[in-house]
Structures are given as structure tokens and as C-alpha cells.
Amino acid sequence: MELVNMTVSECLEKRAHETPNSIFMNHGEEVFTWGCVNNVTNKVAKILIEQGIKPGDRVGILGVNSASWIIAFLSLQKLGAVAVLINPCFKEKELIDCIKIADIKHLFYTNLCGGDSTEDVMEKVRKDRESSHVKIYNIERTYKQWLKLVESKLPTERELPKQPNAHELACVLFTSGTTNNCKGVMLSHHSIVNNAREVVKQMRWDENDRMCLAVPLFHCFGITVSLLTSIIAGMPISLIHKYKTMHVCDVIERDKCTILNGVPSMFLAMVKNPRMQDFDLSSLKSGIIAGSPIYPHEYKEVCSKLNGMKLQTSYGLTEASPCVSIAGYDDPIDLKAKSSGKVVSNVEVKIINLDTMEECKRNEVGEIFVKGYSVTKGYLASDPVVCDAVQSDGWLRTGDLAYMDEDDYLYVVGRRKNLIIRGGENISPVEIEQFIKESKRGLEVYVFGMKSEVLQEEIVACIEHKKDENLEIQIREYLEKNISKYKIPSYFLFIEEFPKNPTGKINEKEIRKIATEELKEEVARRNRERLEKKEKKARKIHEKMEKEKKKHKEKHHHEKH
């Protein structure tokens, strides 16, 4: 594929010129055409300039998927600002860290996830000494005003700024590391636009497709592989604000979606739900499954239950915009179940032996290094010293372990660092350990990920202390106030004395072994309860559906007579 020098805004302008009256997006009852969104974002961009946002400014966007989120993002691209994409599950402390790290002066927000009141969180951010300078906008509230701009007589003498060079920043996305809380990955227009073009080419997507967009837009999977691919291919999207299996199935059936992308836990939750068979998902043609490892037997189970769908395995990471490799469209299922496909064009990959730092031979496991147009321009972090993944020669150290076979297929086998991936979210065990230690001084803590059936990994916190229910309650309450819900451990295990190795360091392997054995019964009990709850819910839904069918039948019979 030949690389192009285009910005996100130029891609939207091109698409709106080519198919102005075609559908771009459905969100609930709302329907938008390409021409409409292009018109609205041009006018919103001019208003944002009046409000003091300048080209190059870093502007935060915080919220679950919504039409207003997409319009805010595209409007910022129109005026040449940098969109800083923030996880809506973050608590105010995590949010304030992002504001500091990215030097955000303006923050757009919609609705947050979880049980927190959005307005309460925003009020705390406004009052905090480190974030009180930030201008905060509720775009859900001003969104309806933006839509009225389509018909308004807003003066158009103000020109939009000249588009930035394609190699300048388009967005910043936050990712967890194992040595620090979070870091902002800087991605250019050139990297995300061309990566999206590569995905469209590999997946053979076009205007005849329709995507069910259920992955979060604040992730690279959402912004590059889903939103930007839609703009480039010209395909409409059915936007889902937050992944819920039955809602996704309903939307696919209703809108006849042909594409569904997702992390393994999303697909596993779908195929393991007994109600999936109540929906007609035969319109699904293709999709990408990525974001965390999946066992071959699980991948085959997903494929067998989504019969006929080209579900392509892929390897990527935020720092590479994200797609590094992808399965061939017509690769056999046995090959896709094991490998992450071949490296995409214009990107180089080498596998490095960590002992010798020399390139590995074929079929020899080492660390994945990536180089090319898609690699991040660098990191924003509170501690830049630890953000050394991008080498001076342009190679990116991924921290992932893999090997390459004789046919150039990439096989990812694990992670060099102890990163936890739960439901597609990268989680730093070090971050959780720090918060637990803050809840009570003097604790020795070890956090790791334990295999789980659907979420793939559950978080286990091992604490060096005699069993103490009051202490566990204290730790839980502190975590609930200070970190996102998805980072809170599912299991707390008290061990009176941690096993140590000869140098005095914690013997991580031994702790994992102890924890796995100790938690065996608890895990089994919770799995039983979860299954019983799911079956009970399924029975209730089935009974409700049967009552509705009977009612409809009786009504039809009455009308007939």
C-alpha cells in the first residue's frame, strides 16, 4: 500500500464530497449523513475557536461512545487541535493525572461509566488545585445546539485554520504500563490515517458494509480500526455507547450489520450467552478480534457459533496505531487460531533475543520490535524516564514475546512484563499495588492476573498479613474511591509470610502457585453462582418472551374473529 499525507479532517472532507447523502452514523434514533456531519463539524470548529481553542492545543474528550463524542473529536480535527482521549471509567484522581500529563487546558465530557455521578466528578476536577484552570464543557448539553447549526445563519467569514502537516499530532491516547500509572501515546494523522487505510484494504471493507461499533472510541481499536476505517471505506456505523451482549445482538439484527470488531472477551461473552441464538446474526460478514490473547479452542468456538464470519486475528498496540499484523482474509481457521497473521505493509518487525540482543532465528521466541510510519512520536508521562520503549533508532520495544515462522506468520506467546489484560483493558499491577499500600502503610503487596473464562484474566491481590476481614473492607473502600472499577481486584488473598528467593525478593512464581491453590474453591463457587444467575435471568427473559408471543397470538385470534 502506498502511504498518503492526509489529516483526519481531509479524509472526512473527501468522504463528504464523494457521498454527501449516504448514511454515516446511527445512534439510537439519531441518523447522520456524511454531508451533515461535515457541515456541523465545520461550524462547531469555528465556535470552538471563538471559545479560545487554538490549533495544536491539547483538548480532552471524556465519555462513553456517543454521536456528540464523535462530533467533538472531528470538530477538533477540523481546527487542528489535538484530541486527548480519556477513559470514562477513570476516577477524578486518574483524570487529574491525565490533565497534568497532557497539559490539558480544555476538557469536553459526556457521560461517564460506572455508578459515579458525572457532574460530581466534574465538580471535584473544577475544585482541585491542579486542574481548576481547565475550561470544562458538557458536550452532551451543548450537542443539540450544535445540531441546530446545520440550519443556522452562522457567519462564515471566519476561515478555519490551515490544516496541520499530516505528520503532526492528531491525538493522544492513554495506556497502562507495568512501571507507572499511565502514559500518553502521541499519534500523528499520518500514522492513524494510513493504519486505517491498511485495515480497510486487508479486510476488503467498502460502502456496502455496515459496522456495529461497540468498542470504546477512546481506545485505538475504536478510533483507528473502527471510526477512521468507516470514514475511509465510506461505510455507515451503528454506534453503541457501551458493550452489552444482547444490545449488540439486537443492533446487528435490526441494522443488518456486516462488521463487528472486538476484544476476545466481547466475543466470548456473546457466544457463551444462551440468548444469542434468539437473534439473526447471519448478516455478519467480517471483523477483527484483537486486544488480548485468545486460546485456539476459544477462537474456534467463537467462529463456529458465528458461522460464515471472517473473524481475523491481529496483533497490535496503541504505540503502533495499532495494527502491526493481521491474518490473511482467506487464511484457514486452524492457522488464524494460532497466529496473528503477517506483518502489514510499510511496517518492519524483528524478534530480538533478550540475552544477546541479536535477531532471533525463525521459530525462536524473543521480544517483538516494531518500526515504521505507524510507531508513536513518543510518550507524555509524569515520569518520562520509564518511557523508554521507543529507541533512538526508531525501533519500538513492545514488551511482547513472539516468534516468526518460515512463512512470515507472527505467533505471540506472552508478555515480557507482568501486564494484566482484563476484558481488553491493559492494567498495571504496580498501580494497584501502590493504591493498596496507600490504604494502609507498611503492607507488602503482590498483584497478578489469573486466567478467567470470559474476561480472560481476573485480578488477584496477595497481601502479606494474617487474614483480616476489616482490613479487606478498608482496602476495598479505598480502591472504590480512588481507581476505576475494572482495576479493583476480584480476589484478595492474605498470606502471613510471602515466600522469598535467595536474594530476598518476593518469589512471584511461588506466590502465584499458593494463590491458585488457595482460591480454587472460591473461584469454583463464584463460577457456579455466576452461571446460576445467568440461567435464572435467561429463564425470566424466555418466560417474558413466551408471554408476549401468547398475548400476540390471542390478540391476532381475537382480531380474526
C-alpha distance (Angstrom), angle and dihedral (degrees) to the residues before:
residue distance angle dihedral
M1 . . .
E2 3.80 . .
L3 3.82 112.8 .
V4 3.83 119.8 -124.0
N5 3.80 131.5 -153.7
M6 3.80 101.5 -131.5
T7 3.79 133.8 134.7
V8 3.80 124.5 -135.4
S9 3.81 88.9 -107.4
E10 3.81 92.5 52.7
C11 3.82 89.7 51.7
L12 3.82 90.0 53.8
E13 3.83 92.3 47.0
K14 3.80 90.1 50.5
R15 3.79 92.5 48.8
A16 3.83 93.0 47.1
H17 3.82 90.0 50.3
E18 3.83 92.5 50.2
T19 3.83 99.7 43.3
P20 3.85 108.5 11.5
N21 3.82 96.3 159.1
S22 3.80 98.6 42.1
I23 3.82 119.5 105.2
F24 3.79 115.2 -94.6
M25 3.79 102.0 174.0
N26 3.80 144.5 6.2
H27 3.79 117.6 -164.7
G28 3.80 111.5 172.7
E29 3.81 105.3 -56.6
E30 3.81 93.2 -16.3
V31 3.81 118.6 102.8
F32 3.81 124.7 -173.4
T33 3.80 131.7 -173.1
W34 3.80 123.8 -149.3
G35 3.81 90.9 -111.0
C36 3.81 92.2 50.5
V37 3.82 94.6 50.7
N38 3.80 91.7 44.9
N39 3.82 90.4 51.7
V40 3.81 94.2 45.9
T41 3.82 94.6 47.4
N42 3.82 91.8 49.5
K43 3.80 90.0 55.3
V44 3.82 95.4 41.0
A45 3.81 89.6 51.1
K46 3.83 89.2 57.0
I47 3.81 91.2 50.1
L48 3.82 91.0 49.9
I49 3.80 89.4 52.9
E50 3.82 88.3 53.5
Q51 3.81 87.8 52.5
G52 3.78 90.9 57.0
I53 3.80 104.4 -96.1
K54 3.80 110.8 139.9
P55 3.82 134.7 -167.3
G56 3.80 108.9 -80.7
D57 3.82 94.6 23.5
R58 3.80 114.4 135.0
V59 3.78 108.8 -125.0
G60 3.81 122.3 -173.9
I61 3.80 122.4 -134.2
L62 3.79 114.0 -164.1
G63 3.79 124.2 178.0
V64 3.79 149.6 73.8
N65 3.81 120.8 -72.6
S66 3.81 112.8 -64.4
A67 3.79 140.6 143.1
S68 3.82 88.7 -107.7
W69 3.85 90.0 55.0
I70 3.81 90.8 54.4
I71 3.82 93.3 45.7
A72 3.82 90.4 49.4
F73 3.81 91.5 49.8
L74 3.82 94.1 48.1
S75 3.83 92.3 44.5
L76 3.81 90.1 55.2
Q77 3.81 88.9 50.7
K78 3.83 89.6 52.2
L79 3.80 92.5 57.9
G80 3.82 94.6 41.0
A81 3.82 97.7 -110.7
V82 3.81 123.2 143.2
A83 3.82 114.9 -111.9
V84 3.80 112.2 -140.7
L85 3.81 106.3 -158.1
I86 3.81 115.5 -149.5
N87 3.81 130.8 -169.3
P88 3.85 108.6 -110.7
C89 3.82 89.8 -146.0
F90 3.82 91.4 66.5
K91 3.79 117.9 116.0
E92 3.81 118.6 -131.6
K93 3.82 92.9 -93.6
E94 3.82 91.6 54.8
L95 3.81 90.3 43.4
I96 3.80 92.4 51.7
D97 3.83 89.2 50.2
C98 3.82 88.7 55.7
I99 3.82 91.0 48.8
K100 3.81 90.4 52.8
I101 3.80 96.2 43.0
A102 3.82 94.8 49.6
D103 3.83 95.6 34.6
I104 3.82 90.9 -126.0
K105 3.82 115.9 -169.0
H106 3.82 97.8 174.1
L107 3.82 127.4 38.9
F108 3.81 127.0 -167.0
Y109 3.78 117.3 -164.2
T110 3.79 139.1 -177.7
N111 3.81 124.1 171.9
L112 3.79 122.7 -29.9
C113 3.80 125.4 -138.6
G114 3.77 125.0 -116.6
G115 3.79 127.2 33.0
D116 3.79 98.2 -55.2
S117 3.79 119.1 117.1
T118 3.81 106.3 -116.3
E119 3.81 92.5 -146.3
D120 3.83 92.1 49.4
V121 3.82 90.9 53.4
M122 3.81 91.5 47.5
E123 3.81 91.1 49.0
K124 3.82 90.4 54.1
V125 3.82 90.3 49.3
R126 3.82 90.5 50.4
K127 3.81 91.5 51.5
D128 3.82 97.9 43.6
R129 3.79 112.9 104.9
E130 3.81 92.7 -132.9
S131 3.81 96.2 50.9
S132 3.82 105.3 27.2
H133 3.84 90.6 103.5
V134 3.82 92.7 63.6
K135 3.81 118.0 106.0
I136 3.80 106.5 -133.9
Y137 3.81 125.1 -156.7
N138 3.81 127.8 -170.4
I139 3.81 98.2 -144.0
E140 3.80 92.3 -176.5
R141 3.81 86.9 63.3
T142 3.81 96.6 44.2
Y143 3.79 92.6 38.6
K144 3.83 95.2 89.8
Q145 3.81 89.1 51.2
W146 3.81 88.6 53.4
L147 3.80 91.3 53.7
K148 3.81 90.4 53.2
L149 3.80 87.4 59.7
V150 3.81 89.6 76.1
E151 3.79 89.6 73.6
S152 3.80 96.7 29.5
K153 3.79 127.2 110.0
L154 3.79 92.6 -129.7
P155 3.81 108.6 167.2
T156 3.78 109.0 -101.7
E157 3.79 98.3 -166.3
R158 3.82 89.4 101.8
E159 3.78 106.2 88.1
L160 3.76 122.5 -144.5
P161 3.81 113.2 -113.2
K162 3.77 117.8 -94.9
Q163 3.79 110.6 -87.4
P164 3.82 114.7 -97.2
N165 3.77 122.2 -111.6
A166 3.81 107.9 -81.5
H167 3.82 89.5 -119.4
E168 3.82 91.3 62.0
L169 3.81 123.0 95.7
A170 3.80 119.5 -72.0
C171 3.80 98.9 172.2
V172 3.78 148.2 -11.6
L173 3.81 120.1 -135.8
F174 3.79 125.3 -169.7
T175 3.78 121.9 -129.7
S176 3.80 131.8 177.3
G177 3.76 121.5 -116.9
T178 3.78 128.5 -167.8
T179 3.79 95.1 -119.6
N180 3.80 101.1 44.9
N181 3.81 139.8 25.9
C182 3.78 100.4 -105.4
K183 3.77 141.0 -32.0
G184 3.78 133.0 -155.8
V185 3.80 114.3 -119.8
M186 3.81 111.5 -149.4
L187 3.82 114.4 -143.2
S188 3.80 127.5 -177.0
H189 3.81 129.4 -141.0
H190 3.80 87.9 -113.8
S191 3.81 93.0 56.5
I192 3.82 100.5 45.5
V193 3.84 96.1 38.3
N194 3.80 93.6 51.0
N195 3.79 93.0 42.2
A196 3.81 89.3 53.3
R197 3.82 90.0 48.6
E198 3.83 89.5 52.3
V199 3.81 91.3 51.7
V200 3.82 92.0 49.1
K201 3.80 90.0 51.2
Q202 3.82 94.5 47.0
M203 3.82 93.3 45.5
R204 3.82 94.8 42.8
W205 3.81 91.9 -132.0
D206 3.82 120.6 167.8
E207 3.83 144.5 156.3
N208 3.81 91.3 -65.6
D209 3.80 92.4 64.7
R210 3.79 127.7 85.0
M211 3.81 121.6 -156.6
C212 3.78 126.0 -146.2
L213 3.81 97.6 -146.9
A214 3.80 105.1 -155.7
V215 3.83 102.1 143.3
P216 3.84 117.4 96.1
L217 3.81 114.0 -90.3
F218 3.81 91.9 -142.5
H219 3.83 88.1 68.0
C220 3.81 123.8 76.9
F221 3.81 87.4 -118.8
G222 3.79 87.5 62.7
I223 3.78 102.4 38.6
T224 3.83 101.7 39.0
V225 3.80 107.3 20.7
S226 3.81 95.0 38.9
L227 3.84 116.0 20.4
L228 3.82 98.3 33.0
T229 3.80 93.9 41.4
S230 3.81 87.3 54.2
I231 3.82 91.3 54.1
I232 3.80 93.2 46.2
A233 3.82 96.1 45.0
G234 3.80 93.8 38.6
M235 3.80 93.4 -129.1
P236 3.82 122.6 146.6
I237 3.79 121.2 -117.7
S238 3.79 131.4 -143.3
L239 3.79 101.0 -147.6
I240 3.81 120.7 -145.9
H241 3.80 117.2 -165.8
K242 3.82 95.5 -148.5
Y243 3.79 132.1 0.4
K244 3.81 114.1 -96.5
T245 3.79 114.8 159.7
M246 3.80 99.4 -135.5
H247 3.80 93.6 42.6
V248 3.81 89.8 52.1
C249 3.81 90.9 49.9
D250 3.80 90.6 48.1
V251 3.81 92.8 51.3
I252 3.83 92.6 46.7
E253 3.81 90.4 52.1
R254 3.83 94.6 43.2
D255 3.81 97.8 45.7
K256 3.83 97.3 31.7
C257 3.82 90.6 -125.4
T258 3.79 115.0 -164.2
I259 3.83 98.1 -168.2
L260 3.80 132.8 55.9
N261 3.81 122.2 171.5
G262 3.78 122.6 -173.1
V263 3.77 151.7 139.6
P264 3.83 116.3 -91.0
S265 3.81 93.4 -101.4
M266 3.82 90.3 59.0
F267 3.80 93.1 53.6
L268 3.81 92.6 41.7
A269 3.81 91.4 51.5
M270 3.80 88.4 51.3
V271 3.81 99.1 49.6
K272 3.81 93.8 41.4
N273 3.80 91.8 53.8
P274 3.84 109.2 96.0
R275 3.81 90.7 -148.2
M276 3.81 93.2 64.8
Q277 3.80 89.2 86.9
D278 3.83 89.7 63.2
F279 3.82 90.2 70.1
D280 3.79 132.0 72.4
L281 3.83 104.2 -126.3
S282 3.80 95.0 161.4
S283 3.83 91.7 115.5
L284 3.83 90.3 71.0
K285 3.78 109.3 109.8
S286 3.81 106.7 165.0
G287 3.77 147.9 -13.1
I288 3.79 145.4 160.4
I289 3.81 123.6 -104.0
A290 3.82 110.9 -162.2
G291 3.80 144.3 118.2
S292 3.80 98.0 91.9
P293 3.82 138.1 21.7
I294 3.79 121.1 -80.4
Y295 3.81 127.3 -162.8
P296 3.82 114.9 -115.8
H297 3.82 93.3 -119.7
E298 3.83 90.8 51.4
Y299 3.80 91.5 49.2
K300 3.81 90.7 50.7
E301 3.81 90.6 48.5
V302 3.83 90.5 53.8
C303 3.82 91.7 47.7
S304 3.80 93.4 47.7
K305 3.80 91.8 53.0
L306 3.82 93.1 45.6
N307 3.77 91.8 50.4
G308 3.78 115.7 -161.9
M309 3.81 96.1 11.7
K310 3.82 117.6 131.2
L311 3.79 97.3 -134.8
Q312 3.79 106.0 -176.1
T313 3.79 122.6 -155.4
S314 3.80 114.0 -141.8
Y315 3.79 139.9 177.1
G316 3.76 121.0 -141.2
L317 3.78 146.3 131.5
T318 3.79 136.2 -154.4
E319 3.81 91.1 -105.8
A320 3.84 89.3 61.9
S321 3.83 96.8 47.8
P322 3.18 76.7 -101.9
C323 3.85 120.4 -85.8
V324 3.83 115.6 86.8
S325 3.81 100.7 154.7
I326 3.79 136.5 5.1
A327 3.79 137.1 -173.9
G328 3.79 117.4 -101.8
Y329 3.81 111.8 -99.7
D330 3.81 92.6 -117.7
D331 3.81 98.7 33.4
P332 3.83 112.8 135.9
I333 3.79 116.3 -99.9
D334 3.83 93.7 -116.3
L335 3.80 90.3 58.7
K336 3.82 93.9 45.7
A337 3.81 90.3 49.1
K338 3.81 90.9 61.3
S339 3.80 107.3 28.7
S340 3.79 138.1 50.7
G341 3.79 92.8 -135.3
K342 3.80 128.4 -118.4
V343 3.80 128.8 -37.5
V344 3.82 112.1 -92.0
S345 3.82 121.9 -115.1
N346 3.82 120.9 -79.9
V347 3.81 90.7 21.9
E348 3.82 126.6 101.2
V349 3.79 126.2 -152.5
K350 3.79 128.7 -172.6
I351 3.80 128.7 179.1
I352 3.80 112.0 -136.5
N353 3.79 128.2 -156.6
L354 3.82 104.0 -130.9
D355 3.80 93.5 -149.9
T356 3.81 97.7 52.1
M357 3.87 98.4 19.4
E358 3.80 86.2 -135.9
E359 3.79 125.9 127.2
C360 3.80 114.3 -85.6
K361 3.77 124.7 -120.9
R362 3.81 119.5 -116.0
N363 3.83 113.5 -66.8
E364 3.82 91.1 14.6
V365 3.83 115.7 124.2
G366 3.79 119.5 -124.3
E367 3.81 141.5 133.7
I368 3.82 119.7 -60.8
F369 3.80 114.6 -117.9
V370 3.84 118.2 -171.4
K371 3.81 131.5 -163.5
G372 3.80 133.0 175.8
Y373 3.82 147.7 77.2
S374 3.82 92.4 -46.7
V375 3.82 98.2 58.6
T376 3.82 116.3 111.6
K377 3.78 121.2 -96.3
G378 3.82 86.8 -129.8
Y379 3.78 142.9 -76.6
L380 3.78 138.8 -67.5
A381 3.80 111.1 -149.9
S382 3.79 142.8 148.5
D383 3.80 87.5 -121.1
P384 3.84 107.7 35.6
V385 3.82 91.1 177.7
V386 3.80 91.8 77.2
C387 3.84 93.8 48.5
D388 3.78 95.8 84.1
A389 3.80 99.4 129.6
V390 3.81 94.4 109.8
Q391 3.80 106.8 71.4
S392 3.82 124.4 -147.5
D393 3.82 90.0 -109.3
G394 3.82 91.7 58.0
W395 3.81 98.0 -102.5
L396 3.82 116.6 133.3
R397 3.80 118.3 -142.0
T398 3.80 104.8 -144.1
G399 3.80 100.8 -172.3
D400 3.81 88.3 -133.4
L401 3.80 123.5 121.5
A402 3.81 121.9 -137.6
Y403 3.78 146.6 136.1
M404 3.80 133.7 -134.9
D405 3.81 121.2 -135.4
E406 3.82 128.7 -144.5
D407 3.82 90.8 -90.2
D408 3.83 93.4 54.6
Y409 3.80 95.3 -106.3
L410 3.82 115.7 148.1
Y411 3.83 119.3 -133.6
V412 3.81 114.8 -167.6
V413 3.81 110.4 -155.1
G414 3.80 105.9 172.7
R415 3.78 149.4 -46.5
R416 3.77 128.3 -72.4
K417 3.77 90.5 -148.6
N418 3.77 128.0 51.7
L419 3.82 95.9 -106.7
I420 3.82 116.8 157.1
I421 3.80 118.0 -140.4
R422 3.81 111.0 -162.8
G423 3.79 118.0 175.7
G424 3.80 90.3 -21.3
E425 3.83 94.4 -51.8
N426 3.81 118.4 121.3
I427 3.80 108.8 -132.8
S428 3.77 128.1 -169.6
P429 3.81 111.7 -137.9
V430 3.81 88.6 -161.1
E431 3.81 90.7 60.0
I432 3.82 91.9 53.2
E433 3.81 91.2 45.7
Q434 3.82 89.7 53.6
F435 3.81 92.9 52.2
I436 3.82 92.8 47.6
K437 3.81 89.3 51.0
E438 3.81 89.4 50.6
S439 3.82 90.6 54.1
K440 3.82 90.1 62.3
R441 3.78 124.1 6.5
G442 3.77 120.9 -125.7
L443 3.79 98.3 31.1
E444 3.81 121.5 139.4
V445 3.81 107.9 -143.7
Y446 3.81 136.9 -176.8
V447 3.82 121.1 -174.4
F448 3.81 125.2 -170.2
G449 3.81 141.7 157.7
M450 3.81 120.6 -102.8
K451 3.83 122.1 -160.1
S452 3.80 114.3 -95.2
E453 3.81 131.0 -172.0
V454 3.84 100.1 -124.1
L455 3.81 108.2 6.5
Q456 3.83 88.2 44.1
E457 3.79 93.0 -140.1
E458 3.80 131.9 35.8
I459 3.80 121.0 -163.1
V460 3.81 118.6 -111.8
A461 3.82 121.6 -168.4
C462 3.81 114.9 -160.7
I463 3.81 113.8 -163.7
E464 3.80 124.9 -167.7
H465 3.79 98.8 -130.9
K466 3.78 139.4 93.8
K467 3.82 112.7 -87.1
D468 3.79 108.3 -75.0
E469 3.82 120.9 170.4
N470 3.82 92.6 -170.1
L471 3.80 90.8 54.1
E472 3.81 90.4 50.1
I473 3.83 90.2 52.0
Q474 3.83 89.7 48.6
I475 3.82 91.8 50.9
R476 3.82 93.3 45.7
E477 3.81 92.7 50.1
Y478 3.81 91.3 49.5
L479 3.80 92.4 49.3
E480 3.82 92.8 47.0
K481 3.81 89.4 56.2
N482 3.79 97.1 44.6
I483 3.82 113.2 31.8
S484 3.79 138.4 40.6
K485 3.79 116.4 -82.1
Y486 3.82 93.0 -118.7
K487 3.83 89.9 60.7
I488 3.81 95.4 55.1
P489 3.83 111.0 106.1
S490 3.79 117.7 -108.9
Y491 3.81 90.5 -149.6
F492 3.81 132.9 36.7
L493 3.79 115.5 -165.0
F494 3.81 122.9 -172.6
I495 3.82 115.2 -150.9
E496 3.81 115.9 -176.1
E497 3.81 93.2 -145.4
F498 3.80 126.6 12.3
P499 3.81 115.3 -132.3
K500 3.81 111.5 -113.5
N501 3.79 133.8 -158.4
P502 3.88 122.7 -127.3
T503 3.84 91.8 -85.9
G504 3.80 91.6 55.8
K505 3.82 95.5 -107.1
I506 3.79 121.8 132.5
N507 3.80 111.1 -87.1
E508 3.81 96.8 -128.5
K509 3.79 94.8 -176.6
E510 3.81 92.0 54.0
I511 3.83 92.9 46.3
R512 3.81 90.6 52.3
K513 3.81 89.7 50.0
I514 3.84 92.2 50.3
A515 3.82 92.0 45.7
T516 3.80 94.0 48.5
E517 3.81 91.2 51.6
E518 3.82 95.2 42.9
L519 3.81 93.7 47.9
K520 3.82 96.8 43.9
E521 3.83 94.8 99.5
E522 3.81 94.0 40.5
V523 3.81 91.7 51.4
A524 3.82 91.0 48.7
R525 3.83 91.4 49.3
R526 3.80 93.1 50.3
N527 3.80 91.5 46.7
R528 3.83 89.8 53.2
E529 3.80 91.7 49.0
R530 3.81 91.4 47.2
L531 3.81 91.2 50.4
E532 3.83 92.8 47.1
K533 3.81 90.5 49.1
K534 3.81 91.4 49.2
E535 3.82 92.2 47.9
K536 3.82 91.4 48.0
K537 3.80 90.7 50.7
A538 3.81 91.2 47.2
R539 3.85 90.4 51.0
K540 3.80 91.8 51.2
I541 3.80 91.8 49.3
H542 3.81 90.7 47.2
E543 3.81 91.5 49.9
K544 3.80 90.6 49.2
M545 3.80 91.4 49.9
E546 3.83 91.1 48.9
K547 3.82 90.9 50.7
E548 3.81 90.6 50.2
K549 3.83 91.1 49.0
K550 3.82 90.5 49.6
K551 3.79 91.4 47.6
H552 3.80 91.1 48.9
K553 3.82 91.0 47.9
E554 3.81 92.1 50.2
K555 3.80 91.3 47.8
H556 3.81 91.0 49.5
H557 3.83 90.4 48.3
H558 3.82 91.2 49.4
E559 3.82 92.7 49.6
K560 3.79 90.5 48.4
H561 3.79 91.6 55.8
